[in-house]
Amino acid sequence: MPSPFHLAFPVDDLESTRFFYGTVLGCPEGRSTDKWIDFDLFGHQIVAHLLPSTQSGTSPVDGHNVPIPHFGVVMGMDEWNQLVDRLKSHNIPFGMEPQIRFGGLPGEQATTFVLDPSGNALEFKAFRDMNKLFAKQ
């Protein structure tokens, strides 16, 4: 199993962040103060820091404008489908509707994007064959 990553990112409201990551995504909360919150994002440590974000843009990928910066998790297909259902049940709008990208190519993947309450873009993706995670097109 790979080592968990750690990511700190800016948010502009801790309570809406706590609800989105804790309740909507189902991430257990770790330590916190009135300035930051730790979450367990599918085995990875992310830390939401109260600090307005100031820079964003997009980059073209497979015919879509992908938000930059973004972060996310690569998961199994069943787990991805369960998360998509969970997002739908909470009426979370998709920045990119759940879909298959790179169809028929070595990097074929299910993917979707959502924004957290502070506008941070998250990508959740799944591969039928996890060995293709770093496959060249």
CORVENTA-V947533 format. One line per field, one symbol per residue. psi: psi as a letter, one per 40 degrees, with the letter a starting at -180 (. if undefined). A space follows every 10 residues. Layout:
psi->???
This chain:
psi->hiiiihhhii iehddddddd ddddefhiib iiaeeihhig gfeihihhhg hhiehiaihh hfeihhhhii iahhiidddd ddddddddde fhihdhihih ifheidfhih iiiihieeeh hhhhiihdhe eedfii.
